[in-house]
Amino acid sequence: MSDALHHSGSLFMVVAPSGAGKSTLVNALLAQEPSIKLSISYTTRQPRPGEEHGREYYFTTVKDFLARRESGEFLESAEVHGNYYGTSRLLIAEQMRAGTDVLLEIDWQGAQQVRKQFPQAVGIFILPPSIAALEERLKKRGQDAENVILRRVLAAGSEIAHAPEFEYVIINQ
């Protein structure tokens, strides 16, 4: 029997293509519901301006990340747009055992992995109003080169195809 059935906190997964407004919505929710805790993922990507290790992400090297993944430390992990991301199994289990509701901000591949271990996790998929709006949002962020934006927009189509797998689908106008 899975350890997932012996906790009192709930697990929520928020999934969206890059630029759909996932982080904005998650931050608004956390501001309104301080009892919900956002899981901090590990990543191999470089910090963006203003990001701090241990606040937005645990920034690490590819070598360290792969070692952690190989040892089974991650509840879920994925390579997204050339960078690795992963969620610590231990940190999630500790928070949930303490009765804390935990929010995972992950991609659809990670959500599939989480479901295998936590079938009761609640999935929320955020959609952009259109692909054109998504592309415009990515450009307005000013964080990525044009070729990276194009790659993210192209990937969004296959990501959006997974929206029906989630309990809730929200169009972020």
mmCIF file of the C-alpha atoms, coordinates in Angstrom:
data_MODEL
# 
_entry.id   MODEL 
# 
loop_
_atom_site.group_PDB 
_atom_site.id 
_atom_site.type_symbol 
_atom_site.label_atom_id 
_atom_site.label_alt_id 
_atom_site.label_comp_id 
_atom_site.label_asym_id 
_atom_site.label_entity_id 
_atom_site.label_seq_id 
_atom_site.pdbx_PDB_ins_code 
_atom_site.Cartn_x 
_atom_site.Cartn_y 
_atom_site.Cartn_z 
_atom_site.occupancy 
_atom_site.B_iso_or_equiv 
_atom_site.pdbx_formal_charge 
_atom_site.auth_seq_id 
_atom_site.auth_comp_id 
_atom_site.auth_asym_id 
_atom_site.auth_atom_id 
_atom_site.pdbx_PDB_model_num 
ATOM 1   C CA . MET A 1 1   ? 0.000   0.000  0.000   1.00 0.00 ? 1   MET A CA 1 
ATOM 2   C CA . SER A 1 2   ? 1.260   3.448  -0.883  1.00 0.00 ? 2   SER A CA 1 
ATOM 3   C CA . ASP A 1 3   ? 2.488   5.806  1.815   1.00 0.00 ? 3   ASP A CA 1 
ATOM 4   C CA . ALA A 1 4   ? 0.211   8.343  0.098   1.00 0.00 ? 4   ALA A CA 1 
ATOM 5   C CA . LEU A 1 5   ? -2.835  6.922  1.879   1.00 0.00 ? 5   LEU A CA 1 
ATOM 6   C CA . HIS A 1 6   ? -1.473  7.615  5.383   1.00 0.00 ? 6   HIS A CA 1 
ATOM 7   C CA . HIS A 1 7   ? -1.397  11.413 5.448   1.00 0.00 ? 7   HIS A CA 1 
ATOM 8   C CA . SER A 1 8   ? -3.803  14.184 6.273   1.00 0.00 ? 8   SER A CA 1 
ATOM 9   C CA . GLY A 1 9   ? -2.691  16.955 3.905   1.00 0.00 ? 9   GLY A CA 1 
ATOM 10  C CA . SER A 1 10  ? -3.973  17.235 0.333   1.00 0.00 ? 10  SER A CA 1 
ATOM 11  C CA . LEU A 1 11  ? -1.863  17.408 -2.798  1.00 0.00 ? 11  LEU A CA 1 
ATOM 12  C CA . PHE A 1 12  ? -2.734  19.761 -5.664  1.00 0.00 ? 12  PHE A CA 1 
ATOM 13  C CA . MET A 1 13  ? -0.981  19.849 -9.031  1.00 0.00 ? 13  MET A CA 1 
ATOM 14  C CA . VAL A 1 14  ? -1.110  23.002 -11.158 1.00 0.00 ? 14  VAL A CA 1 
ATOM 15  C CA . VAL A 1 15  ? -0.061  22.374 -14.741 1.00 0.00 ? 15  VAL A CA 1 
ATOM 16  C CA . ALA A 1 16  ? 0.138   24.712 -17.744 1.00 0.00 ? 16  ALA A CA 1 
ATOM 17  C CA . PRO A 1 17  ? 2.185   25.435 -20.812 1.00 0.00 ? 17  PRO A CA 1 
ATOM 18  C CA . SER A 1 18  ? 4.894   28.045 -20.326 1.00 0.00 ? 18  SER A CA 1 
ATOM 19  C CA . GLY A 1 19  ? 3.344   31.516 -20.500 1.00 0.00 ? 19  GLY A CA 1 
ATOM 20  C CA . ALA A 1 20  ? -0.232  30.507 -19.598 1.00 0.00 ? 20  ALA A CA 1 
ATOM 21  C CA . GLY A 1 21  ? -0.034  32.441 -16.321 1.00 0.00 ? 21  GLY A CA 1 
ATOM 22  C CA . LYS A 1 22  ? 0.486   29.488 -13.992 1.00 0.00 ? 22  LYS A CA 1 
ATOM 23  C CA . SER A 1 23  ? 2.928   31.265 -11.664 1.00 0.00 ? 23  SER A CA 1 
ATOM 24  C CA . THR A 1 24  ? 0.762   34.392 -11.495 1.00 0.00 ? 24  THR A CA 1 
ATOM 25  C CA . LEU A 1 25  ? -2.307  32.367 -10.511 1.00 0.00 ? 25  LEU A CA 1 
ATOM 26  C CA . VAL A 1 26  ? -0.371  30.224 -8.030  1.00 0.00 ? 26  VAL A CA 1 
ATOM 27  C CA . ASN A 1 27  ? 1.076   33.332 -6.353  1.00 0.00 ? 27  ASN A CA 1 
ATOM 28  C CA . ALA A 1 28  ? -2.399  34.883 -6.081  1.00 0.00 ? 28  ALA A CA 1 
ATOM 29  C CA . LEU A 1 29  ? -3.746  31.684 -4.499  1.00 0.00 ? 29  LEU A CA 1 
ATOM 30  C CA . LEU A 1 30  ? -0.885  31.491 -2.009  1.00 0.00 ? 30  LEU A CA 1 
ATOM 31  C CA . ALA A 1 31  ? -1.455  35.136 -1.027  1.00 0.00 ? 31  ALA A CA 1 
ATOM 32  C CA . GLN A 1 32  ? -5.121  34.353 -0.287  1.00 0.00 ? 32  GLN A CA 1 
ATOM 33  C CA . GLU A 1 33  ? -4.543  30.950 1.335   1.00 0.00 ? 33  GLU A CA 1 
ATOM 34  C CA . PRO A 1 34  ? -1.329  31.079 3.399   1.00 0.00 ? 34  PRO A CA 1 
ATOM 35  C CA . SER A 1 35  ? -2.039  27.614 4.839   1.00 0.00 ? 35  SER A CA 1 
ATOM 36  C CA . ILE A 1 36  ? -1.277  26.061 1.426   1.00 0.00 ? 36  ILE A CA 1 
ATOM 37  C CA . LYS A 1 37  ? 2.424   25.506 0.850   1.00 0.00 ? 37  LYS A CA 1 
ATOM 38  C CA . LEU A 1 38  ? 4.069   25.621 -2.563  1.00 0.00 ? 38  LEU A CA 1 
ATOM 39  C CA . SER A 1 39  ? 6.523   22.814 -3.139  1.00 0.00 ? 39  SER A CA 1 
ATOM 40  C CA . ILE A 1 40  ? 9.946   24.127 -4.114  1.00 0.00 ? 40  ILE A CA 1 
ATOM 41  C CA . SER A 1 41  ? 11.364  22.088 -6.981  1.00 0.00 ? 41  SER A CA 1 
ATOM 42  C CA . TYR A 1 42  ? 14.944  21.326 -7.855  1.00 0.00 ? 42  TYR A CA 1 
ATOM 43  C CA . THR A 1 43  ? 16.120  22.589 -11.240 1.00 0.00 ? 43  THR A CA 1 
ATOM 44  C CA . THR A 1 44  ? 19.242  22.720 -13.357 1.00 0.00 ? 44  THR A CA 1 
ATOM 45  C CA . ARG A 1 45  ? 18.242  25.925 -15.116 1.00 0.00 ? 45  ARG A CA 1 
ATOM 46  C CA . GLN A 1 46  ? 19.986  29.175 -14.328 1.00 0.00 ? 46  GLN A CA 1 
ATOM 47  C CA . PRO A 1 47  ? 18.249  31.520 -11.851 1.00 0.00 ? 47  PRO A CA 1 
ATOM 48  C CA . ARG A 1 48  ? 16.300  34.383 -13.412 1.00 0.00 ? 48  ARG A CA 1 
ATOM 49  C CA . PRO A 1 49  ? 16.866  37.909 -12.093 1.00 0.00 ? 49  PRO A CA 1 
ATOM 50  C CA . GLY A 1 50  ? 15.433  38.206 -8.592  1.00 0.00 ? 50  GLY A CA 1 
ATOM 51  C CA . GLU A 1 51  ? 15.181  34.453 -7.960  1.00 0.00 ? 51  GLU A CA 1 
ATOM 52  C CA . GLU A 1 52  ? 16.871  33.013 -4.872  1.00 0.00 ? 52  GLU A CA 1 
ATOM 53  C CA . HIS A 1 53  ? 18.067  29.494 -4.120  1.00 0.00 ? 53  HIS A CA 1 
ATOM 54  C CA . GLY A 1 54  ? 15.557  27.857 -1.768  1.00 0.00 ? 54  GLY A CA 1 
ATOM 55  C CA . ARG A 1 55  ? 12.787  30.372 -2.440  1.00 0.00 ? 55  ARG A CA 1 
ATOM 56  C CA . GLU A 1 56  ? 11.680  29.794 -6.049  1.00 0.00 ? 56  GLU A CA 1 
ATOM 57  C CA . TYR A 1 57  ? 13.808  26.703 -6.711  1.00 0.00 ? 57  TYR A CA 1 
ATOM 58  C CA . TYR A 1 58  ? 16.689  24.693 -5.376  1.00 0.00 ? 58  TYR A CA 1 
ATOM 59  C CA . PHE A 1 59  ? 19.196  25.438 -8.149  1.00 0.00 ? 59  PHE A CA 1 
ATOM 60  C CA . THR A 1 60  ? 21.626  22.608 -8.762  1.00 0.00 ? 60  THR A CA 1 
ATOM 61  C CA . THR A 1 61  ? 23.999  21.138 -11.316 1.00 0.00 ? 61  THR A CA 1 
ATOM 62  C CA . VAL A 1 62  ? 23.053  18.497 -13.868 1.00 0.00 ? 62  VAL A CA 1 
ATOM 63  C CA . LYS A 1 63  ? 25.420  16.040 -12.156 1.00 0.00 ? 63  LYS A CA 1 
ATOM 64  C CA . ASP A 1 64  ? 23.823  16.575 -8.724  1.00 0.00 ? 64  ASP A CA 1 
ATOM 65  C CA . PHE A 1 65  ? 20.304  16.435 -10.159 1.00 0.00 ? 65  PHE A CA 1 
ATOM 66  C CA . LEU A 1 66  ? 20.921  13.165 -12.002 1.00 0.00 ? 66  LEU A CA 1 
ATOM 67  C CA . ALA A 1 67  ? 22.458  11.619 -8.870  1.00 0.00 ? 67  ALA A CA 1 
ATOM 68  C CA . ARG A 1 68  ? 19.387  12.608 -6.833  1.00 0.00 ? 68  ARG A CA 1 
ATOM 69  C CA . ARG A 1 69  ? 17.071  11.212 -9.501  1.00 0.00 ? 69  ARG A CA 1 
ATOM 70  C CA . GLU A 1 70  ? 19.023  7.960  -9.695  1.00 0.00 ? 70  GLU A CA 1 
ATOM 71  C CA . SER A 1 71  ? 18.790  7.528  -5.904  1.00 0.00 ? 71  SER A CA 1 
ATOM 72  C CA . GLY A 1 72  ? 14.979  7.875  -6.066  1.00 0.00 ? 72  GLY A CA 1 
ATOM 73  C CA . GLU A 1 73  ? 14.850  11.189 -4.240  1.00 0.00 ? 73  GLU A CA 1 
ATOM 74  C CA . PHE A 1 74  ? 12.288  12.719 -6.609  1.00 0.00 ? 74  PHE A CA 1 
ATOM 75  C CA . LEU A 1 75  ? 8.543   12.168 -6.527  1.00 0.00 ? 75  LEU A CA 1 
ATOM 76  C CA . GLU A 1 76  ? 8.554   13.361 -10.123 1.00 0.00 ? 76  GLU A CA 1 
ATOM 77  C CA . SER A 1 77  ? 11.138  14.698 -12.512 1.00 0.00 ? 77  SER A CA 1 
ATOM 78  C CA . ALA A 1 78  ? 11.228  15.814 -16.115 1.00 0.00 ? 78  ALA A CA 1 
ATOM 79  C CA . GLU A 1 79  ? 13.386  17.503 -18.686 1.00 0.00 ? 79  GLU A CA 1 
ATOM 80  C CA . VAL A 1 80  ? 11.593  20.606 -19.922 1.00 0.00 ? 80  VAL A CA 1 
ATOM 81  C CA . HIS A 1 81  ? 13.023  22.968 -22.537 1.00 0.00 ? 81  HIS A CA 1 
ATOM 82  C CA . GLY A 1 82  ? 16.543  21.633 -21.972 1.00 0.00 ? 82  GLY A CA 1 
ATOM 83  C CA . ASN A 1 83  ? 16.517  21.833 -18.166 1.00 0.00 ? 83  ASN A CA 1 
ATOM 84  C CA . TYR A 1 84  ? 15.753  19.257 -15.491 1.00 0.00 ? 84  TYR A CA 1 
ATOM 85  C CA . TYR A 1 85  ? 13.084  19.777 -12.825 1.00 0.00 ? 85  TYR A CA 1 
ATOM 86  C CA . GLY A 1 86  ? 12.188  17.544 -9.895  1.00 0.00 ? 86  GLY A CA 1 
ATOM 87  C CA . THR A 1 87  ? 10.117  17.443 -6.704  1.00 0.00 ? 87  THR A CA 1 
ATOM 88  C CA . SER A 1 88  ? 11.567  16.049 -3.476  1.00 0.00 ? 88  SER A CA 1 
ATOM 89  C CA . ARG A 1 89  ? 9.573   13.022 -2.335  1.00 0.00 ? 89  ARG A CA 1 
ATOM 90  C CA . LEU A 1 90  ? 10.730  13.471 1.283   1.00 0.00 ? 90  LEU A CA 1 
ATOM 91  C CA . LEU A 1 91  ? 9.748   17.152 1.572   1.00 0.00 ? 91  LEU A CA 1 
ATOM 92  C CA . ILE A 1 92  ? 6.263   16.494 0.171   1.00 0.00 ? 92  ILE A CA 1 
ATOM 93  C CA . ALA A 1 93  ? 5.679   13.481 2.439   1.00 0.00 ? 93  ALA A CA 1 
ATOM 94  C CA . GLU A 1 94  ? 6.797   15.433 5.538   1.00 0.00 ? 94  GLU A CA 1 
ATOM 95  C CA . GLN A 1 95  ? 4.498   18.364 4.779   1.00 0.00 ? 95  GLN A CA 1 
ATOM 96  C CA . MET A 1 96  ? 1.508   16.159 4.042   1.00 0.00 ? 96  MET A CA 1 
ATOM 97  C CA . ARG A 1 97  ? 2.043   14.021 7.178   1.00 0.00 ? 97  ARG A CA 1 
ATOM 98  C CA . ALA A 1 98  ? 1.977   17.276 9.151   1.00 0.00 ? 98  ALA A CA 1 
ATOM 99  C CA . GLY A 1 99  ? -1.470  17.997 7.670   1.00 0.00 ? 99  GLY A CA 1 
ATOM 100 C CA . THR A 1 100 ? -0.288  20.677 5.253   1.00 0.00 ? 100 THR A CA 1 
ATOM 101 C CA . ASP A 1 101 ? -1.954  21.071 1.871   1.00 0.00 ? 101 ASP A CA 1 
ATOM 102 C CA . VAL A 1 102 ? 0.782   21.133 -0.770  1.00 0.00 ? 102 VAL A CA 1 
ATOM 103 C CA . LEU A 1 103 ? 0.707   22.691 -4.220  1.00 0.00 ? 103 LEU A CA 1 
ATOM 104 C CA . LEU A 1 104 ? 2.943   21.369 -6.985  1.00 0.00 ? 104 LEU A CA 1 
ATOM 105 C CA . GLU A 1 105 ? 3.648   23.687 -9.919  1.00 0.00 ? 105 GLU A CA 1 
ATOM 106 C CA . ILE A 1 106 ? 4.740   21.077 -12.470 1.00 0.00 ? 106 ILE A CA 1 
ATOM 107 C CA . ASP A 1 107 ? 4.391   19.973 -16.095 1.00 0.00 ? 107 ASP A CA 1 
ATOM 108 C CA . TRP A 1 108 ? 1.988   17.321 -17.387 1.00 0.00 ? 108 TRP A CA 1 
ATOM 109 C CA . GLN A 1 109 ? 4.699   14.636 -17.442 1.00 0.00 ? 109 GLN A CA 1 
ATOM 110 C CA . GLY A 1 110 ? 5.389   15.237 -13.757 1.00 0.00 ? 110 GLY A CA 1 
ATOM 111 C CA . ALA A 1 111 ? 1.660   15.119 -13.014 1.00 0.00 ? 111 ALA A CA 1 
ATOM 112 C CA . GLN A 1 112 ? 1.453   11.648 -14.569 1.00 0.00 ? 112 GLN A CA 1 
ATOM 113 C CA . GLN A 1 113 ? 4.314   10.468 -12.334 1.00 0.00 ? 113 GLN A CA 1 
ATOM 114 C CA . VAL A 1 114 ? 2.699   11.980 -9.226  1.00 0.00 ? 114 VAL A CA 1 
ATOM 115 C CA . ARG A 1 115 ? -0.645  10.279 -10.004 1.00 0.00 ? 115 ARG A CA 1 
ATOM 116 C CA . LYS A 1 116 ? 1.016   6.863  -9.887  1.00 0.00 ? 116 LYS A CA 1 
ATOM 117 C CA . GLN A 1 117 ? 2.007   7.445  -6.248  1.00 0.00 ? 117 GLN A CA 1 
ATOM 118 C CA . PHE A 1 118 ? -0.723  9.869  -5.165  1.00 0.00 ? 118 PHE A CA 1 
ATOM 119 C CA . PRO A 1 119 ? -3.853  8.921  -7.143  1.00 0.00 ? 119 PRO A CA 1 
ATOM 120 C CA . GLN A 1 120 ? -5.927  11.244 -4.954  1.00 0.00 ? 120 GLN A CA 1 
ATOM 121 C CA . ALA A 1 121 ? -3.905  14.317 -6.037  1.00 0.00 ? 121 ALA A CA 1 
ATOM 122 C CA . VAL A 1 122 ? -6.117  17.014 -7.519  1.00 0.00 ? 122 VAL A CA 1 
ATOM 123 C CA . GLY A 1 123 ? -5.056  18.158 -10.984 1.00 0.00 ? 123 GLY A CA 1 
ATOM 124 C CA . ILE A 1 124 ? -5.658  21.696 -12.248 1.00 0.00 ? 124 ILE A CA 1 
ATOM 125 C CA . PHE A 1 125 ? -4.717  22.577 -15.831 1.00 0.00 ? 125 PHE A CA 1 
ATOM 126 C CA . ILE A 1 126 ? -4.358  26.253 -16.806 1.00 0.00 ? 126 ILE A CA 1 
ATOM 127 C CA . LEU A 1 127 ? -5.039  27.109 -20.452 1.00 0.00 ? 127 LEU A CA 1 
ATOM 128 C CA . PRO A 1 128 ? -4.183  30.342 -22.247 1.00 0.00 ? 128 PRO A CA 1 
ATOM 129 C CA . PRO A 1 129 ? -7.098  31.976 -24.109 1.00 0.00 ? 129 PRO A CA 1 
ATOM 130 C CA . SER A 1 130 ? -5.326  31.177 -27.388 1.00 0.00 ? 130 SER A CA 1 
ATOM 131 C CA . ILE A 1 131 ? -1.926  30.173 -28.757 1.00 0.00 ? 131 ILE A CA 1 
ATOM 132 C CA . ALA A 1 132 ? -1.499  33.738 -30.058 1.00 0.00 ? 132 ALA A CA 1 
ATOM 133 C CA . ALA A 1 133 ? -2.094  35.105 -26.540 1.00 0.00 ? 133 ALA A CA 1 
ATOM 134 C CA . LEU A 1 134 ? 0.400   32.603 -25.158 1.00 0.00 ? 134 LEU A CA 1 
ATOM 135 C CA . GLU A 1 135 ? 3.059   33.723 -27.635 1.00 0.00 ? 135 GLU A CA 1 
ATOM 136 C CA . GLU A 1 136 ? 2.394   37.375 -26.791 1.00 0.00 ? 136 GLU A CA 1 
ATOM 137 C CA . ARG A 1 137 ? 2.748   36.683 -23.050 1.00 0.00 ? 137 ARG A CA 1 
ATOM 138 C CA . LEU A 1 138 ? 6.059   34.901 -23.597 1.00 0.00 ? 138 LEU A CA 1 
ATOM 139 C CA . LYS A 1 139 ? 7.356   37.853 -25.615 1.00 0.00 ? 139 LYS A CA 1 
ATOM 140 C CA . LYS A 1 140 ? 6.191   40.373 -22.994 1.00 0.00 ? 140 LYS A CA 1 
ATOM 141 C CA . ARG A 1 141 ? 8.061   38.485 -20.248 1.00 0.00 ? 141 ARG A CA 1 
ATOM 142 C CA . GLY A 1 142 ? 11.282  39.391 -22.027 1.00 0.00 ? 142 GLY A CA 1 
ATOM 143 C CA . GLN A 1 143 ? 13.100  36.395 -20.558 1.00 0.00 ? 143 GLN A CA 1 
ATOM 144 C CA . ASP A 1 144 ? 13.658  34.233 -23.608 1.00 0.00 ? 144 ASP A CA 1 
ATOM 145 C CA . ALA A 1 145 ? 15.222  34.528 -27.037 1.00 0.00 ? 145 ALA A CA 1 
ATOM 146 C CA . GLU A 1 146 ? 12.917  34.303 -30.071 1.00 0.00 ? 146 GLU A CA 1 
ATOM 147 C CA . ASN A 1 147 ? 13.939  30.708 -30.825 1.00 0.00 ? 147 ASN A CA 1 
ATOM 148 C CA . VAL A 1 148 ? 13.149  29.675 -27.230 1.00 0.00 ? 148 VAL A CA 1 
ATOM 149 C CA . ILE A 1 149 ? 9.743   31.349 -27.448 1.00 0.00 ? 149 ILE A CA 1 
ATOM 150 C CA . LEU A 1 150 ? 9.031   29.499 -30.698 1.00 0.00 ? 150 LEU A CA 1 
ATOM 151 C CA . ARG A 1 151 ? 10.009  26.184 -29.070 1.00 0.00 ? 151 ARG A CA 1 
ATOM 152 C CA . ARG A 1 152 ? 7.729   26.889 -26.099 1.00 0.00 ? 152 ARG A CA 1 
ATOM 153 C CA . VAL A 1 153 ? 4.794   27.836 -28.358 1.00 0.00 ? 153 VAL A CA 1 
ATOM 154 C CA . LEU A 1 154 ? 5.238   24.689 -30.440 1.00 0.00 ? 154 LEU A CA 1 
ATOM 155 C CA . ALA A 1 155 ? 5.416   22.544 -27.289 1.00 0.00 ? 155 ALA A CA 1 
ATOM 156 C CA . ALA A 1 156 ? 2.245   24.167 -25.916 1.00 0.00 ? 156 ALA A CA 1 
ATOM 157 C CA . GLY A 1 157 ? 0.058   22.346 -28.433 1.00 0.00 ? 157 GLY A CA 1 
ATOM 158 C CA . SER A 1 158 ? 1.077   18.891 -27.258 1.00 0.00 ? 158 SER A CA 1 
ATOM 159 C CA . GLU A 1 159 ? 0.921   19.992 -23.607 1.00 0.00 ? 159 GLU A CA 1 
ATOM 160 C CA . ILE A 1 160 ? -2.610  21.376 -24.021 1.00 0.00 ? 160 ILE A CA 1 
ATOM 161 C CA . ALA A 1 161 ? -3.707  18.018 -25.459 1.00 0.00 ? 161 ALA A CA 1 
ATOM 162 C CA . HIS A 1 162 ? -3.332  16.611 -21.908 1.00 0.00 ? 162 HIS A CA 1 
ATOM 163 C CA . ALA A 1 163 ? -5.782  19.068 -20.318 1.00 0.00 ? 163 ALA A CA 1 
ATOM 164 C CA . PRO A 1 164 ? -8.679  16.541 -20.327 1.00 0.00 ? 164 PRO A CA 1 
ATOM 165 C CA . GLU A 1 165 ? -6.642  14.312 -17.965 1.00 0.00 ? 165 GLU A CA 1 
ATOM 166 C CA . PHE A 1 166 ? -7.143  16.843 -15.140 1.00 0.00 ? 166 PHE A CA 1 
ATOM 167 C CA . GLU A 1 167 ? -10.056 17.334 -12.744 1.00 0.00 ? 167 GLU A CA 1 
ATOM 168 C CA . TYR A 1 168 ? -10.201 21.076 -13.381 1.00 0.00 ? 168 TYR A CA 1 
ATOM 169 C CA . VAL A 1 169 ? -9.384  23.102 -16.487 1.00 0.00 ? 169 VAL A CA 1 
ATOM 170 C CA . ILE A 1 170 ? -9.203  26.888 -16.176 1.00 0.00 ? 170 ILE A CA 1 
ATOM 171 C CA . ILE A 1 171 ? -8.852  29.329 -19.066 1.00 0.00 ? 171 ILE A CA 1 
ATOM 172 C CA . ASN A 1 172 ? -6.674  32.172 -17.836 1.00 0.00 ? 172 ASN A CA 1 
ATOM 173 C CA . GLN A 1 173 ? -7.888  35.244 -19.683 1.00 0.00 ? 173 GLN A CA 1 
# 
